[in-house]
Amino acid sequence: MRVKCVLCDKIESIEDETLVAKRLRNRPIHTYMCNECSERIEERTKERIATGNFKLYQSKQTE
C-alpha cells in the first residue's frame, strides 16, 4: 500500500496486512505520518515537557 506523510509529503510503501494499513483503509479520517516526522515530534514534545511550560490537558475523570 502506498501512503503519503501528512507533514512532509513523502510517499512510502507499507505492507497491506499491517495494522496501520488496515486502519487507513477502514477509517479514512486516520492519517499517516512517517517515522522521521513522528520521531521529530516526539523529541520536541519531550523538550517542551522538560521546560515545565507545557500543559497536557487530560479529560476530566468522574467519580
TORKOL-4160 file (C-alpha; in steps of 0.2 Angstrom, whole numbers, padded with zeros to 4 digits, m for minus):
63
<pt num="1" X="0000" Y="0000" Z="0000"/>
<pt num="2" X="0007" Y="0017" Z="m0004"/>
<pt num="3" X="0004" Y="0031" Z="0009"/>
<pt num="4" X="0009" Y="0049" Z="0010"/>
<pt num="5" X="0015" Y="0058" Z="0025"/>
<pt num="6" X="0004" Y="0072" Z="0031"/>
<pt num="7" X="0018" Y="0083" Z="0036"/>
<pt num="8" X="0032" Y="0081" Z="0024"/>
<pt num="9" X="0023" Y="0074" Z="0009"/>
<pt num="10" X="0035" Y="0059" Z="0007"/>
<pt num="11" X="0027" Y="0044" Z="m0001"/>
<pt num="12" X="0031" Y="0027" Z="0007"/>
<pt num="13" X="0026" Y="0009" Z="0004"/>
<pt num="14" X="0019" Y="m0001" Z="0019"/>
<pt num="15" X="0013" Y="m0019" Z="0020"/>
<pt num="16" X="m0005" Y="m0022" Z="0016"/>
<pt num="17" X="m0008" Y="m0033" Z="0031"/>
<pt num="18" X="m0001" Y="m0022" Z="0044"/>
<pt num="19" X="m0012" Y="m0014" Z="0057"/>
<pt num="20" X="m0008" Y="0004" Z="0051"/>
<pt num="21" X="m0014" Y="m0001" Z="0033"/>
<pt num="22" X="m0030" Y="m0008" Z="0039"/>
<pt num="23" X="m0034" Y="0007" Z="0049"/>
<pt num="24" X="m0031" Y="0018" Z="0034"/>
<pt num="25" X="m0042" Y="0008" Z="0023"/>
<pt num="26" X="m0056" Y="0006" Z="0035"/>
<pt num="27" X="m0056" Y="0024" Z="0043"/>
<pt num="28" X="m0052" Y="0037" Z="0031"/>
<pt num="29" X="m0050" Y="0050" Z="0045"/>
<pt num="30" X="m0034" Y="0042" Z="0051"/>
<pt num="31" X="m0019" Y="0050" Z="0043"/>
<pt num="32" X="m0001" Y="0043" Z="0040"/>
<pt num="33" X="0015" Y="0050" Z="0047"/>
<pt num="34" X="0032" Y="0044" Z="0043"/>
<pt num="35" X="0044" Y="0038" Z="0056"/>
<pt num="36" X="0055" Y="0053" Z="0054"/>
<pt num="37" X="0041" Y="0065" Z="0057"/>
<pt num="38" X="0034" Y="0056" Z="0072"/>
<pt num="39" X="0051" Y="0054" Z="0080"/>
<pt num="40" X="0054" Y="0073" Z="0077"/>
<pt num="41" X="0038" Y="0077" Z="0085"/>
<pt num="42" X="0041" Y="0065" Z="0100"/>
<pt num="43" X="0058" Y="0073" Z="0103"/>
<pt num="44" X="0051" Y="0091" Z="0103"/>
<pt num="45" X="0037" Y="0087" Z="0114"/>
<pt num="46" X="0049" Y="0079" Z="0127"/>
<pt num="47" X="0059" Y="0095" Z="0126"/>
<pt num="48" X="0043" Y="0106" Z="0129"/>
<pt num="49" X="0038" Y="0095" Z="0143"/>
<pt num="50" X="0055" Y="0097" Z="0151"/>
<pt num="51" X="0054" Y="0116" Z="0151"/>
<pt num="52" X="0039" Y="0115" Z="0163"/>
<pt num="53" X="0028" Y="0127" Z="0152"/>
<pt num="54" X="0019" Y="0113" Z="0143"/>
<pt num="55" X="0002" Y="0108" Z="0150"/>
<pt num="56" X="m0006" Y="0092" Z="0144"/>
<pt num="57" X="m0025" Y="0094" Z="0146"/>
<pt num="58" X="m0032" Y="0077" Z="0150"/>
<pt num="59" X="m0050" Y="0073" Z="0150"/>
<pt num="60" X="m0059" Y="0075" Z="0167"/>
<pt num="61" X="m0062" Y="0059" Z="0177"/>
<pt num="62" X="m0079" Y="0057" Z="0185"/>
<pt num="63" X="m0080" Y="0048" Z="0201"/>
